[in-house]
Amino acid sequence: MATFRKLTSGKWRAEIARQGVRKSASFATKGEAKDWAARQETLILETVKAEPAQKHGTFGDLMNRYANEVSPTHKGERWEILRLKRMRDNDIAKTLAVKLVPEQFAQWRDARLRSVASGTVIREMQLMSAVLNVARREWGLPIAANPLSDVRRPSKPHSRDRLPTVDELGRIRLVAGEDLSFATARAFHAFLFALETAMRAGEIVELTWDRVDLDRRVATLLRTKNGRSRQVPLSQEAVNLLKALPAADPIFGLDSRQIDVLWRKSRDKAGVEGLTFHDSRHAAITRLSKRLDVLALARMVGHTDLRMLQVYYNETAEELAKRLD
């Protein structure tokens, strides 16, 4: 509140104390002192009201904190950090976090769908939602609910059914070469290993010899996509592929970025279109389904939800018909 007192000099002194803030000033008339006090009290109240917003900063600030504190604990750390870095360049990242509303995210979604596939937009919305949930639940962001919870997600894209042909594999092998002392050849070798094991690229590049038992034909994965460890049975061909590699630890001597770049380079040079490294997992699961029952297959590939096998299982109707006889 404000108090006013007349000084011996004839001037009026105004003193205010509001929300822990104290200010004072002297004026020629009491009216001037009252006007000043009213303005100062309004400024103090507006500053205090704005503090929560300024404390947590913009949505981009939250993304940056999430990338530094939360992403390193995730299996997909590299993907998350790169994705968050790109999203911080968007206008929505410049909005104060407490001011975010569903309409902004809906507009962002529609604009994003004009340049990328719906699957990409879904993954980015999931990541942004995760940032807001952590900020609201753990960092004290003063919002009643996650604004993204009211925003419709794009329809999920149809699952891929792209399988490599013998001809395509032969062309890529020719381009990559068979000298495994070269990283390009090892990247293709890793694809062949994935066809035998249904392992993901990230799981393959982290494989070390202390986690492989060639006698028992078992590879142990400590970190997988779902956060659980699992043991992968190795076919004799998978064992042969491992034995053919030059001595290195990790076994393939590649990191996630290298295997991705080198695979794409060989694929494109071979003139093969639309085939991704991850398509090896589709091909492997389709082939393994002819040898393993559904529970054994789910255990081998690390699916806790049997419905997930439908995403990767790509046996044709003609092949199923042959199995009926």
C-alpha positions, 0 to 999 in steps of 0.5 A: 500500500502507499503512504504519503507525508509532507516534508519540511521542505514543503514537498510530498514523499510517497512510499509504497510497499507491495508484494515485498517491493518497497519504493519511495520518491518526493514530489512538489504536490500530493497529487503528483505523489499519488499518481506516481504511487498508483503507477508503481503499484500497477507495475509491481503487480504486472511484474509479479504476475509475469514472473512464472512465465519468465521463470520457465521461459519459452517452449524452446527453453523447455526443449533445450532443458529436456535435451540436456537433462532427459534425452541422455537417459533415453535409448534414442538420445541422438534422435531426440536431441537432433529433433528438438534442435530442429523444432526450436527453430519453429515459431511455436518454440518462441512462445512463452511456455505458459501461454501455449494453447491447442490452436497453436499446435493444430496450426503447426501440425497442419503446416508440418503435414504439408512438408513431411509424412504423417508418421514424422508429425506423430513422432514430433508431437509425441516428443513435444508432448513429453517435454510439456509433461515433464515440465508440468509434472517435474519442473513446476510449469504452472499449466493445468493440462498439457495443451497437446492433449486436446490436439488431434494426431494425424492418421497413422501411415500404413505399415511398410511392406518393403522387402529386399529382393535377391537382385537388390541385395546382389547389386548393393553387395557389388557396390559395398564390396566384400573387403570387411576392413572397409566400413562400407562393406561392414555396413552392408554386412550388418544389413545381412546380419540384421536379416538373420537376427531381426536386430535393429541398427542401433542394437547391432552397432552396440554389440560387443564380444563380451555379449556374444556366446558363439558356442551357445549361439546367443547374443545378449542385448543390454539396451533395447528400444523398449528399455529391456534387455533380451537374448537373441538366438543366432542362426549358423549363418549369423554366427558365420557373419560375425566370424567373418568380421575383422577383430574389433570391439564393438564387433562391427566397428561402426556407430549409428551415424556411420551405418546409416550414412554408408548404407544409404550411400551403397543403396543409392549407388546401386540404384535401389529405391525405397529400401531402408536399413530397418526394412531388414527387420520386416524381412527377418520377421517374415522369414522367421515366422515360418520357423518359430511360433508366435510366442517364440518369435515375439520373444526373439524380436523383443515385442511385448505386445503380439499385435506389434508383429502385424506391423512387421509380418509381411508374408503374402497370401500366396505364401500362406496358401502354400502352407495350407497344403 
